[in-house]
Amino acid sequence: MTQAPEDAALRRAVPPVICYPNDSLPVPDLALYAGARAGAEKVAEVLAPPREAASFEVKAGQFFRISCVGGPQVGDLNLWNARELGERFYSGKTRALHGTHVTTGERLWSSFPALRPMATITDDSLSWYGIDAFGGSVHDVIGTRCDPYTHNLLSGGQYHHCCHSNLTRALADHTGMSLAEAEPHVHDVLNVFMCTGFTRDTGQYFMKASPVRPGDYLELFAEIDLIGALSACPGGDCSAEHSSDSAACHPLLIEVFAPVAGALAGWNQPPVNGYDRSHGR
Ligand SMILES: [Zn+2]
């Protein structure tokens, strides 16, 4: 370790500034969404079985709810623009804009060059959780997704029910693509119900048993036409480990709700980002 300079304490005492102040972001009209949701009817549902993923479609202006049904369980969510799979959920930028965890009123942003809200969180039964004494919180956009490559790197072996593989199979089945074609479209996830943080002493990414219980849910409003895939993570409640069949795992329910005609008067799909893409030439 290097020798600390004389002014080390002064340098450490500089207060932080927020990287991306987000008070200039467009504000979702949550009251309009709540009114539309109140009269909405369920139009579809699908169950993601334990250690498997399910795919679903949500039209712009519809809602989808992810519910814990059986027991504490984490879900790994991927979202794509249903018309253009190249536009997909961008967890890193969502984290930069909103923080390490997301809840009601925050958006799931899409990749460049669109960089627009794909979905807005309209309801979260775990919003009470806040940030615990360990620095942990729920609905993580820190982590990536459990995958067989990292598993092989760290432990060796072949495990086929990591979220990465589950999402790959679900997208392939949904679109008719081969596994090889589908895999590059799988991306870093929203870890629904996952409770995580960084250790204060070593800065390491930690997880702890999710506080989710049967009946808890996260609900989102689709800002554009979406294909979604949700994997019921082999880590179960993510209290111990990933990438094996040893954790207790439960299904997750996805339900889609359609508002009645006219309920979203005044709402428009968000346009793609305004940058002209000339990159200085
Ligand atoms: Zn997983």
py3Dmol code that shows the C-alpha trace and the ligand (Angstrom):
import py3Dmol

protein = """\
ATOM      1  CA  MET A   1       0.000   0.000   0.000  1.00  0.00           C
ATOM      2  CA  THR A   2       1.250   3.510  -0.796  1.00  0.00           C
ATOM      3  CA  GLN A   3       2.007   6.137   1.840  1.00  0.00           C
ATOM      4  CA  ALA A   4      -0.927   8.510   2.436  1.00  0.00           C
ATOM      5  CA  PRO A   5      -0.133  12.181   1.682  1.00  0.00           C
ATOM      6  CA  GLU A   6      -0.325  14.767   4.473  1.00  0.00           C
ATOM      7  CA  ASP A   7      -3.653  16.091   3.216  1.00  0.00           C
ATOM      8  CA  ALA A   8      -5.248  12.628   2.896  1.00  0.00           C
ATOM      9  CA  ALA A   9      -7.990  13.423   5.389  1.00  0.00           C
ATOM     10  CA  LEU A  10      -8.849  16.649   3.590  1.00  0.00           C
ATOM     11  CA  ARG A  11      -9.028  14.891   0.235  1.00  0.00           C
ATOM     12  CA  ARG A  12     -11.275  12.169   1.651  1.00  0.00           C
ATOM     13  CA  ALA A  13     -13.549  14.774   3.219  1.00  0.00           C
ATOM     14  CA  VAL A  14     -14.572  16.266  -0.154  1.00  0.00           C
ATOM     15  CA  PRO A  15     -18.339  15.748  -0.340  1.00  0.00           C
ATOM     16  CA  PRO A  16     -19.720  13.721  -3.266  1.00  0.00           C
ATOM     17  CA  VAL A  17     -21.886  15.136  -6.023  1.00  0.00           C
ATOM     18  CA  ILE A  18     -24.557  13.170  -7.871  1.00  0.00           C
ATOM     19  CA  CYS A  19     -23.216  12.049 -11.274  1.00  0.00           C
ATOM     20  CA  TYR A  20     -26.511  12.442 -13.080  1.00  0.00           C
ATOM     21  CA  PRO A  21     -28.895  14.817 -11.293  1.00  0.00           C
ATOM     22  CA  ASN A  22     -32.228  13.442 -12.485  1.00  0.00           C
ATOM     23  CA  ASP A  23     -34.546  16.324 -11.713  1.00  0.00           C
ATOM     24  CA  SER A  24     -34.591  17.281 -15.412  1.00  0.00           C
ATOM     25  CA  LEU A  25     -35.882  13.861 -16.532  1.00  0.00           C
ATOM     26  CA  PRO A  26     -39.400  13.814 -17.953  1.00  0.00           C
ATOM     27  CA  VAL A  27     -41.770  13.022 -15.089  1.00  0.00           C
ATOM     28  CA  PRO A  28     -44.240  10.164 -15.630  1.00  0.00           C
ATOM     29  CA  ASP A  29     -47.886  11.058 -15.008  1.00  0.00           C
ATOM     30  CA  LEU A  30     -48.452   8.483 -12.271  1.00  0.00           C
ATOM     31  CA  ALA A  31     -51.969   9.745 -11.570  1.00  0.00           C
ATOM     32  CA  LEU A  32     -52.947   9.160 -15.205  1.00  0.00           C
ATOM     33  CA  TYR A  33     -51.413   5.677 -15.071  1.00  0.00           C
ATOM     34  CA  ALA A  34     -53.199   4.885 -11.794  1.00  0.00           C
ATOM     35  CA  GLY A  35     -56.532   5.919 -13.289  1.00  0.00           C
ATOM     36  CA  ALA A  36     -55.937   3.758 -16.356  1.00  0.00           C
ATOM     37  CA  ARG A  37     -54.880   0.808 -14.203  1.00  0.00           C
ATOM     38  CA  ALA A  38     -57.989   1.076 -12.022  1.00  0.00           C
ATOM     39  CA  GLY A  39     -60.256   0.156 -14.936  1.00  0.00           C
ATOM     40  CA  ALA A  40     -57.865  -2.248 -16.664  1.00  0.00           C
ATOM     41  CA  GLU A  41     -58.705  -5.879 -17.369  1.00  0.00           C
ATOM     42  CA  LYS A  42     -56.371  -8.839 -17.362  1.00  0.00           C
ATOM     43  CA  VAL A  43     -55.650  -9.986 -20.906  1.00  0.00           C
ATOM     44  CA  ALA A  44     -52.869 -12.541 -20.402  1.00  0.00           C
ATOM     45  CA  GLU A  45     -50.895 -14.411 -17.809  1.00  0.00           C
ATOM     46  CA  VAL A  46     -47.944 -16.774 -17.849  1.00  0.00           C
ATOM     47  CA  LEU A  47     -46.025 -18.587 -15.143  1.00  0.00           C
ATOM     48  CA  ALA A  48     -42.229 -18.747 -15.079  1.00  0.00           C
ATOM     49  CA  PRO A  49     -41.545 -22.174 -13.526  1.00  0.00           C
ATOM     50  CA  PRO A  50     -38.712 -22.561 -10.999  1.00  0.00           C
ATOM     51  CA  ARG A  51     -35.273 -22.419 -12.731  1.00  0.00           C
ATOM     52  CA  GLU A  52     -36.969 -21.622 -16.048  1.00  0.00           C
ATOM     53  CA  ALA A  53     -37.975 -18.470 -17.902  1.00  0.00           C
ATOM     54  CA  ALA A  54     -41.249 -17.426 -19.510  1.00  0.00           C
ATOM     55  CA  SER A  55     -41.747 -14.909 -22.305  1.00  0.00           C
ATOM     56  CA  PHE A  56     -44.623 -12.484 -22.741  1.00  0.00           C
ATOM     57  CA  GLU A  57     -45.736  -9.506 -24.810  1.00  0.00           C
ATOM     58  CA  VAL A  58     -47.082  -6.218 -23.534  1.00  0.00           C
ATOM     59  CA  LYS A  59     -48.488  -3.565 -25.835  1.00  0.00           C
ATOM     60  CA  ALA A  60     -47.612   0.085 -25.304  1.00  0.00           C
ATOM     61  CA  GLY A  61     -50.109   1.467 -22.818  1.00  0.00           C
ATOM     62  CA  GLN A  62     -50.646  -1.852 -21.019  1.00  0.00           C
ATOM     63  CA  PHE A  63     -49.423  -2.876 -17.583  1.00  0.00           C
ATOM     64  CA  PHE A  64     -47.599  -6.006 -16.470  1.00  0.00           C
ATOM     65  CA  ARG A  65     -47.323  -7.318 -12.950  1.00  0.00           C
ATOM     66  CA  ILE A  66     -44.692  -9.747 -11.683  1.00  0.00           C
ATOM     67  CA  SER A  67     -45.921 -11.581  -8.570  1.00  0.00           C
ATOM     68  CA  CYS A  68     -44.345 -13.832  -5.997  1.00  0.00           C
ATOM     69  CA  VAL A  69     -46.580 -16.917  -5.750  1.00  0.00           C
ATOM     70  CA  GLY A  70     -45.220 -20.041  -3.957  1.00  0.00           C
ATOM     71  CA  GLY A  71     -42.393 -18.605  -1.857  1.00  0.00           C
ATOM     72  CA  PRO A  72     -39.551 -16.091  -1.795  1.00  0.00           C
ATOM     73  CA  GLN A  73     -38.053 -15.948  -5.274  1.00  0.00           C
ATOM     74  CA  VAL A  74     -35.941 -13.569  -7.355  1.00  0.00           C
ATOM     75  CA  GLY A  75     -36.722 -12.938 -11.033  1.00  0.00           C
ATOM     76  CA  ASP A  76     -34.326 -11.826 -13.767  1.00  0.00           C
ATOM     77  CA  LEU A  77     -36.135  -9.591 -16.276  1.00  0.00           C
ATOM     78  CA  ASN A  78     -35.157  -8.789 -19.869  1.00  0.00           C
ATOM     79  CA  LEU A  79     -37.130  -6.364 -22.042  1.00  0.00           C
ATOM     80  CA  TRP A  80     -36.932  -5.721 -25.780  1.00  0.00           C
ATOM     81  CA  ASN A  81     -38.694  -3.360 -28.154  1.00  0.00           C
ATOM     82  CA  ALA A  82     -41.099  -5.829 -29.793  1.00  0.00           C
ATOM     83  CA  ARG A  83     -40.471  -4.240 -33.202  1.00  0.00           C
ATOM     84  CA  GLU A  84     -36.688  -3.951 -32.965  1.00  0.00           C
ATOM     85  CA  LEU A  85     -34.821  -6.302 -30.630  1.00  0.00           C
ATOM     86  CA  GLY A  86     -31.729  -4.078 -30.842  1.00  0.00           C
ATOM     87  CA  GLU A  87     -33.485  -1.673 -28.512  1.00  0.00           C
ATOM     88  CA  ARG A  88     -33.370  -3.351 -25.131  1.00  0.00           C
ATOM     89  CA  PHE A  89     -33.228  -2.627 -21.429  1.00  0.00           C
ATOM     90  CA  TYR A  90     -30.037  -0.815 -20.383  1.00  0.00           C
ATOM     91  CA  SER A  91     -29.452  -1.621 -16.733  1.00  0.00           C
ATOM     92  CA  GLY A  92     -26.208   0.382 -16.463  1.00  0.00           C
ATOM     93  CA  LYS A  93     -27.799   3.635 -17.605  1.00  0.00           C
ATOM     94  CA  THR A  94     -30.901   2.966 -15.519  1.00  0.00           C
ATOM     95  CA  ARG A  95     -28.565   2.591 -12.527  1.00  0.00           C
ATOM     96  CA  ALA A  96     -26.724   5.804 -13.419  1.00  0.00           C
ATOM     97  CA  LEU A  97     -29.988   7.734 -13.668  1.00  0.00           C
ATOM     98  CA  HIS A  98     -31.947   6.292 -10.736  1.00  0.00           C
ATOM     99  CA  GLY A  99     -29.529   4.464  -8.445  1.00  0.00           C
ATOM    100  CA  THR A 100     -28.671   0.873  -7.617  1.00  0.00           C
ATOM    101  CA  HIS A 101     -32.302  -0.167  -7.024  1.00  0.00           C
ATOM    102  CA  VAL A 102     -35.558   0.981  -8.579  1.00  0.00           C
ATOM    103  CA  THR A 103     -39.077   1.463  -7.297  1.00  0.00           C
ATOM    104  CA  THR A 104     -42.357   3.254  -8.031  1.00  0.00           C
ATOM    105  CA  GLY A 105     -42.072   6.256 -10.342  1.00  0.00           C
ATOM    106  CA  GLU A 106     -38.713   5.214 -11.796  1.00  0.00           C
ATOM    107  CA  ARG A 107     -38.205   4.039 -15.356  1.00  0.00           C
ATOM    108  CA  LEU A 108     -36.438   1.222 -17.139  1.00  0.00           C
ATOM    109  CA  TRP A 109     -34.390   2.914 -19.887  1.00  0.00           C
ATOM    110  CA  SER A 110     -33.462   1.458 -23.260  1.00  0.00           C
ATOM    111  CA  SER A 111     -30.125   1.103 -25.002  1.00  0.00           C
ATOM    112  CA  PHE A 112     -28.499   3.638 -27.344  1.00  0.00           C
ATOM    113  CA  PRO A 113     -29.413   5.242 -29.622  1.00  0.00           C
ATOM    114  CA  ALA A 114     -33.032   5.229 -28.419  1.00  0.00           C
ATOM    115  CA  LEU A 115     -32.314   5.853 -24.707  1.00  0.00           C
ATOM    116  CA  ARG A 116     -35.950   6.305 -23.720  1.00  0.00           C
ATOM    117  CA  PRO A 117     -38.206   4.845 -21.044  1.00  0.00           C
ATOM    118  CA  MET A 118     -39.300   1.330 -22.059  1.00  0.00           C
ATOM    119  CA  ALA A 119     -41.377   0.870 -18.898  1.00  0.00           C
ATOM    120  CA  THR A 120     -42.316   2.840 -15.806  1.00  0.00           C
ATOM    121  CA  ILE A 121     -42.683   1.226 -12.388  1.00  0.00           C
ATOM    122  CA  THR A 122     -46.213   2.051 -11.267  1.00  0.00           C
ATOM    123  CA  ASP A 123     -46.551  -0.095  -8.150  1.00  0.00           C
ATOM    124  CA  ASP A 124     -44.175  -1.937  -5.822  1.00  0.00           C
ATOM    125  CA  SER A 125     -45.418  -3.805  -2.760  1.00  0.00           C
ATOM    126  CA  LEU A 126     -41.833  -3.780  -1.387  1.00  0.00           C
ATOM    127  CA  SER A 127     -41.401   0.000  -1.589  1.00  0.00           C
ATOM    128  CA  TRP A 128     -41.539   0.041   2.237  1.00  0.00           C
ATOM    129  CA  TYR A 129     -38.157  -1.731   2.399  1.00  0.00           C
ATOM    130  CA  GLY A 130     -35.998   1.279   1.615  1.00  0.00           C
ATOM    131  CA  ILE A 131     -32.292   0.839   2.382  1.00  0.00           C
ATOM    132  CA  ASP A 132     -31.461  -1.521   5.264  1.00  0.00           C
ATOM    133  CA  ALA A 133     -28.654  -1.289   7.832  1.00  0.00           C
ATOM    134  CA  PHE A 134     -26.287  -3.242   5.558  1.00  0.00           C
ATOM    135  CA  GLY A 135     -26.890  -0.837   2.658  1.00  0.00           C
ATOM    136  CA  GLY A 136     -29.099  -3.418   0.956  1.00  0.00           C
ATOM    137  CA  SER A 137     -32.206  -2.661  -1.068  1.00  0.00           C
ATOM    138  CA  VAL A 138     -34.637  -4.404  -3.430  1.00  0.00           C
ATOM    139  CA  HIS A 139     -35.081  -4.611  -7.249  1.00  0.00           C
ATOM    140  CA  ASP A 140     -31.437  -4.489  -8.218  1.00  0.00           C
ATOM    141  CA  VAL A 141     -29.897  -2.964 -11.323  1.00  0.00           C
ATOM    142  CA  ILE A 142     -26.351  -3.622 -10.091  1.00  0.00           C
ATOM    143  CA  GLY A 143     -26.008  -7.273 -10.943  1.00  0.00           C
ATOM    144  CA  THR A 144     -25.853  -8.824 -14.357  1.00  0.00           C
ATOM    145  CA  ARG A 145     -27.561 -12.214 -14.498  1.00  0.00           C
ATOM    146  CA  CYS A 146     -26.296 -15.552 -13.323  1.00  0.00           C
ATOM    147  CA  ASP A 147     -24.667 -17.265 -16.271  1.00  0.00           C
ATOM    148  CA  PRO A 148     -22.920 -20.534 -17.095  1.00  0.00           C
ATOM    149  CA  TYR A 149     -19.718 -18.835 -18.248  1.00  0.00           C
ATOM    150  CA  THR A 150     -18.932 -17.168 -14.919  1.00  0.00           C
ATOM    151  CA  HIS A 151     -19.987 -20.373 -13.195  1.00  0.00           C
ATOM    152  CA  ASN A 152     -17.550 -22.341 -15.349  1.00  0.00           C
ATOM    153  CA  LEU A 153     -14.805 -19.781 -14.739  1.00  0.00           C
ATOM    154  CA  LEU A 154     -15.178 -19.874 -10.962  1.00  0.00           C
ATOM    155  CA  SER A 155     -16.260 -23.452 -10.313  1.00  0.00           C
ATOM    156  CA  GLY A 156     -15.857 -25.420 -13.530  1.00  0.00           C
ATOM    157  CA  GLY A 157     -18.665 -27.636 -14.731  1.00  0.00           C
ATOM    158  CA  GLN A 158     -21.678 -27.201 -16.955  1.00  0.00           C
ATOM    159  CA  TYR A 159     -24.882 -25.811 -15.476  1.00  0.00           C
ATOM    160  CA  HIS A 160     -27.759 -25.124 -17.853  1.00  0.00           C
ATOM    161  CA  HIS A 161     -30.396 -23.351 -15.759  1.00  0.00           C
ATOM    162  CA  CYS A 162     -28.676 -20.052 -15.008  1.00  0.00           C
ATOM    163  CA  CYS A 163     -30.893 -17.067 -15.822  1.00  0.00           C
ATOM    164  CA  HIS A 164     -28.757 -16.337 -18.900  1.00  0.00           C
ATOM    165  CA  SER A 165     -29.567 -19.737 -20.398  1.00  0.00           C
ATOM    166  CA  ASN A 166     -33.200 -19.632 -19.265  1.00  0.00           C
ATOM    167  CA  LEU A 167     -33.642 -16.229 -20.957  1.00  0.00           C
ATOM    168  CA  THR A 168     -31.853 -17.450 -24.090  1.00  0.00           C
ATOM    169  CA  ARG A 169     -34.209 -20.433 -24.432  1.00  0.00           C
ATOM    170  CA  ALA A 170     -37.272 -18.258 -23.730  1.00  0.00           C
ATOM    171  CA  LEU A 171     -36.347 -15.687 -26.389  1.00  0.00           C
ATOM    172  CA  ALA A 172     -35.493 -18.410 -28.915  1.00  0.00           C
ATOM    173  CA  ASP A 173     -38.842 -20.115 -28.318  1.00  0.00           C
ATOM    174  CA  HIS A 174     -40.711 -16.806 -28.530  1.00  0.00           C
ATOM    175  CA  THR A 175     -39.133 -15.629 -31.774  1.00  0.00           C
ATOM    176  CA  GLY A 176     -38.245 -18.859 -33.579  1.00  0.00           C
ATOM    177  CA  MET A 177     -34.581 -17.921 -33.497  1.00  0.00           C
ATOM    178  CA  SER A 178     -31.933 -20.550 -32.820  1.00  0.00           C
ATOM    179  CA  LEU A 179     -30.220 -20.483 -29.425  1.00  0.00           C
ATOM    180  CA  ALA A 180     -27.096 -19.082 -31.108  1.00  0.00           C
ATOM    181  CA  GLU A 181     -29.140 -16.277 -32.678  1.00  0.00           C
ATOM    182  CA  ALA A 182     -31.069 -15.508 -29.508  1.00  0.00           C
ATOM    183  CA  GLU A 183     -28.165 -15.498 -27.053  1.00  0.00           C
ATOM    184  CA  PRO A 184     -26.591 -12.170 -28.102  1.00  0.00           C
ATOM    185  CA  HIS A 185     -29.942 -10.434 -27.461  1.00  0.00           C
ATOM    186  CA  VAL A 186     -29.928 -11.488 -23.793  1.00  0.00           C
ATOM    187  CA  HIS A 187     -28.728  -8.614 -21.657  1.00  0.00           C
ATOM    188  CA  ASP A 188     -28.158  -7.433 -18.102  1.00  0.00           C
ATOM    189  CA  VAL A 189     -31.366  -7.627 -16.155  1.00  0.00           C
ATOM    190  CA  LEU A 190     -33.593  -5.964 -13.657  1.00  0.00           C
ATOM    191  CA  ASN A 191     -33.246  -8.325 -10.696  1.00  0.00           C
ATOM    192  CA  VAL A 192     -36.852  -8.227  -9.529  1.00  0.00           C
ATOM    193  CA  PHE A 193     -37.231  -8.811  -5.754  1.00  0.00           C
ATOM    194  CA  MET A 194     -33.451  -9.293  -5.334  1.00  0.00           C
ATOM    195  CA  CYS A 195     -31.955  -7.677  -2.218  1.00  0.00           C
ATOM    196  CA  THR A 196     -28.384  -6.506  -2.758  1.00  0.00           C
ATOM    197  CA  GLY A 197     -25.818  -3.856  -2.002  1.00  0.00           C
ATOM    198  CA  PHE A 198     -22.105  -3.236  -1.655  1.00  0.00           C
ATOM    199  CA  THR A 199     -20.190  -4.094   1.494  1.00  0.00           C
ATOM    200  CA  ARG A 200     -18.926  -0.959   3.195  1.00  0.00           C
ATOM    201  CA  ASP A 201     -15.503  -2.430   4.058  1.00  0.00           C
ATOM    202  CA  THR A 202     -14.496  -4.093   0.780  1.00  0.00           C
ATOM    203  CA  GLY A 203     -16.955  -2.628  -1.719  1.00  0.00           C
ATOM    204  CA  GLN A 204     -18.000  -6.122  -2.811  1.00  0.00           C
ATOM    205  CA  TYR A 205     -21.358  -6.873  -4.318  1.00  0.00           C
ATOM    206  CA  PHE A 206     -23.504  -8.736  -1.800  1.00  0.00           C
ATOM    207  CA  MET A 207     -26.892 -10.392  -1.811  1.00  0.00           C
ATOM    208  CA  LYS A 208     -29.128 -11.443   1.044  1.00  0.00           C
ATOM    209  CA  ALA A 209     -32.383 -13.332   1.386  1.00  0.00           C
ATOM    210  CA  SER A 210     -35.082 -11.417  -0.437  1.00  0.00           C
ATOM    211  CA  PRO A 211     -37.807  -9.932   1.782  1.00  0.00           C
ATOM    212  CA  VAL A 212     -40.393 -10.877  -0.875  1.00  0.00           C
ATOM    213  CA  ARG A 213     -43.304 -13.043   0.233  1.00  0.00           C
ATOM    214  CA  PRO A 214     -46.223 -14.614  -1.648  1.00  0.00           C
ATOM    215  CA  GLY A 215     -48.597 -11.825  -2.684  1.00  0.00           C
ATOM    216  CA  ASP A 216     -45.819  -9.278  -3.225  1.00  0.00           C
ATOM    217  CA  TYR A 217     -45.520  -7.794  -6.694  1.00  0.00           C
ATOM    218  CA  LEU A 218     -43.827  -5.270  -8.937  1.00  0.00           C
ATOM    219  CA  GLU A 219     -46.004  -3.626 -11.566  1.00  0.00           C
ATOM    220  CA  LEU A 220     -44.883  -1.737 -14.658  1.00  0.00           C
ATOM    221  CA  PHE A 221     -46.456   0.325 -17.422  1.00  0.00           C
ATOM    222  CA  ALA A 222     -45.214  -0.442 -20.943  1.00  0.00           C
ATOM    223  CA  GLU A 223     -44.193   2.797 -22.656  1.00  0.00           C
ATOM    224  CA  ILE A 224     -43.548   0.992 -25.980  1.00  0.00           C
ATOM    225  CA  ASP A 225     -44.532  -2.414 -27.393  1.00  0.00           C
ATOM    226  CA  LEU A 226     -42.461  -4.930 -25.450  1.00  0.00           C
ATOM    227  CA  ILE A 227     -41.327  -8.511 -25.510  1.00  0.00           C
ATOM    228  CA  GLY A 228     -40.343  -9.561 -22.010  1.00  0.00           C
ATOM    229  CA  ALA A 229     -38.692 -12.629 -20.559  1.00  0.00           C
ATOM    230  CA  LEU A 230     -38.517 -13.428 -16.869  1.00  0.00           C
ATOM    231  CA  SER A 231     -36.352 -16.144 -15.324  1.00  0.00           C
ATOM    232  CA  ALA A 232     -37.139 -17.604 -11.914  1.00  0.00           C
ATOM    233  CA  CYS A 233     -33.499 -17.569 -10.791  1.00  0.00           C
ATOM    234  CA  PRO A 234     -31.929 -20.869  -9.670  1.00  0.00           C
ATOM    235  CA  GLY A 235     -30.710 -18.872  -6.656  1.00  0.00           C
ATOM    236  CA  GLY A 236     -34.318 -18.835  -5.326  1.00  0.00           C
ATOM    237  CA  ASP A 237     -34.442 -16.039  -2.748  1.00  0.00           C
ATOM    238  CA  CYS A 238     -30.697 -15.478  -3.392  1.00  0.00           C
ATOM    239  CA  SER A 239     -29.787 -16.055   0.261  1.00  0.00           C
ATOM    240  CA  ALA A 240     -26.906 -18.419  -0.451  1.00  0.00           C
ATOM    241  CA  GLU A 241     -25.816 -19.292  -3.959  1.00  0.00           C
ATOM    242  CA  HIS A 242     -26.495 -19.316  -7.664  1.00  0.00           C
ATOM    243  CA  SER A 243     -25.887 -21.680 -10.493  1.00  0.00           C
ATOM    244  CA  SER A 244     -26.989 -24.945  -8.967  1.00  0.00           C
ATOM    245  CA  ASP A 245     -30.172 -26.812  -8.140  1.00  0.00           C
ATOM    246  CA  SER A 246     -29.565 -26.614  -4.377  1.00  0.00           C
ATOM    247  CA  ALA A 247     -31.655 -23.519  -3.514  1.00  0.00           C
ATOM    248  CA  ALA A 248     -35.404 -23.727  -2.896  1.00  0.00           C
ATOM    249  CA  CYS A 249     -37.026 -22.238  -6.004  1.00  0.00           C
ATOM    250  CA  HIS A 250     -40.548 -21.059  -6.727  1.00  0.00           C
ATOM    251  CA  PRO A 251     -42.483 -19.909  -9.782  1.00  0.00           C
ATOM    252  CA  LEU A 252     -43.180 -16.266 -10.637  1.00  0.00           C
ATOM    253  CA  LEU A 253     -46.444 -15.085 -12.182  1.00  0.00           C
ATOM    254  CA  ILE A 254     -46.605 -12.471 -14.944  1.00  0.00           C
ATOM    255  CA  GLU A 255     -49.985 -10.866 -15.664  1.00  0.00           C
ATOM    256  CA  VAL A 256     -50.800  -8.321 -18.379  1.00  0.00           C
ATOM    257  CA  PHE A 257     -53.573  -5.747 -17.934  1.00  0.00           C
ATOM    258  CA  ALA A 258     -55.144  -3.585 -20.661  1.00  0.00           C
ATOM    259  CA  PRO A 259     -56.799  -0.252 -19.780  1.00  0.00           C
ATOM    260  CA  VAL A 260     -60.152   0.599 -21.328  1.00  0.00           C
ATOM    261  CA  ALA A 261     -60.185   2.749 -24.459  1.00  0.00           C
ATOM    262  CA  GLY A 262     -59.608   6.415 -23.737  1.00  0.00           C
ATOM    263  CA  ALA A 263     -58.176   5.844 -20.277  1.00  0.00           C
ATOM    264  CA  LEU A 264     -54.775   7.148 -21.357  1.00  0.00           C
ATOM    265  CA  ALA A 265     -55.957  10.327 -23.100  1.00  0.00           C
ATOM    266  CA  GLY A 266     -53.029  12.702 -23.415  1.00  0.00           C
ATOM    267  CA  TRP A 267     -50.369  10.007 -23.074  1.00  0.00           C
ATOM    268  CA  ASN A 268     -47.962   9.363 -25.946  1.00  0.00           C
ATOM    269  CA  GLN A 269     -45.196   6.812 -26.429  1.00  0.00           C
ATOM    270  CA  PRO A 270     -41.849   8.419 -25.606  1.00  0.00           C
ATOM    271  CA  PRO A 271     -39.850   9.442 -28.690  1.00  0.00           C
ATOM    272  CA  VAL A 272     -36.361   8.109 -29.274  1.00  0.00           C
ATOM    273  CA  ASN A 273     -33.495  10.223 -27.930  1.00  0.00           C
ATOM    274  CA  GLY A 274     -32.902  13.624 -29.540  1.00  0.00           C
ATOM    275  CA  TYR A 275     -29.147  13.309 -30.141  1.00  0.00           C
ATOM    276  CA  ASP A 276     -28.489  13.677 -33.889  1.00  0.00           C
ATOM    277  CA  ARG A 277     -25.928  10.811 -34.015  1.00  0.00           C
ATOM    278  CA  SER A 278     -23.464  12.819 -36.133  1.00  0.00           C
ATOM    279  CA  HIS A 279     -20.755  12.266 -33.484  1.00  0.00           C
ATOM    280  CA  GLY A 280     -18.981  15.446 -34.457  1.00  0.00           C
ATOM    281  CA  ARG A 281     -18.594  14.710 -38.202  1.00  0.00           C
TER     282      ARG A 281
END
"""
ligand_1 = """\
1
ZN
Zn -30.209 -15.966 -11.833
"""
view = py3Dmol.view(width=600, height=400)
view.addModel(protein, "pdb")
view.setStyle({"model": 0}, {"cartoon": {"style": "trace"}})
view.addModel(ligand_1, "xyz")
view.setStyle({"model": 1}, {"stick": {}})
view.zoomTo()
view.show()
